[in-house]
Amino acid sequence: MRVITKILICTGIALSLAGCFKDEKQGTCMRIAVYSQNVESDPIMKATDLEAYAFWVEKNEKWEVSSWEDALSHRIVNVERPAESRNTPDEVALFDAEAEYQVALELWSLYTFAVVVDKANKIYAYRTYETPMNLAEVFTQLHMYAWRKTGNANGWTVVNPFPDEAREPLVPVEDDSSTTE
């Protein structure tokens, strides 16, 4: 009986240690469904003119996109050291306007600074993202409303670089008034 108990204990220990040596894989595909609205009367729709990119960054570094021109030219600036900037992304997203999640960013660094630019509505968003281990895909949504002022949403900083600009609806507004007498 003692031999069987010892065998069971040794087997249990061996099985519990086997889980400690599994391969961990850094990297994921972040799939983003981006919804936009140019003016409040427009319906909320999938964004169709997007650009997205990512930079590998270090933990606790704070980066930002300082202007609309920087967003379009893929330039980010270190908040704590403004003289330090980067303008060659480590990853440029695949974009498929017909897909449910239009943007796909392959993230291979532990910390990533991601940027999404909605060129049609002249608005952009950015965030720092800690890439999960052993997770092949991450699905998320990003809502960018050009008629709102700059703000934060679900970890993203959404920037409206033209908050006072008069905007026209992107979707024609149907006139409901009829002349019946």
Steps between C-alpha positions, in 0.01 A plus 500: 500500500789736581652442156174591323465816713859604417438437128180708507671787684794499257265487202297791639813707552626422150167593342478829690854593394429420136270803481784728611705427190248577227601742229376854546451699185519879498285663235143534389293633214296796622187524288320832532148583385500877453172691499474868419263790472589835345201698632243401760227458239704242303432136578779319686673295233812298439786729412612459140814712460734380774869476556656328803852432619693400811835559668673266744562697821644441847291458815402832664603709199237759414449580133248715317402620156531878519310614191291398201809533279693269734217244491509497119881484483527219763687716752481449876664711772624396843296698757782513755773579244333709225820513294472122456271392218453201274358491148557147371235265638595146590167378363256642246152354520321301240174676411192332355199731473267203441605304810313517830828598668653726235845546660744218581824584685755221556653585839827330592632718780404486867399867488356665192394855419216470246348777288180497290431789261152562352594710199142560381394654832837661583534339843747256654548282807798347676581277794773301667418131505655216698504205264362183662689170509361195316200680355490475121238771440343787692175657376411854600288795388594865466236772468619836365250784475637805321234731644620432856795664666813303581454233769574148621308182417587140594872570542522710184567873493279632220621833361292743299762738359230725351235532775366835378492414130154503345437150369257385235309172530665218308160337453229712335218591736161413356241773527199365694286805446238467231272768364153360536208733529 
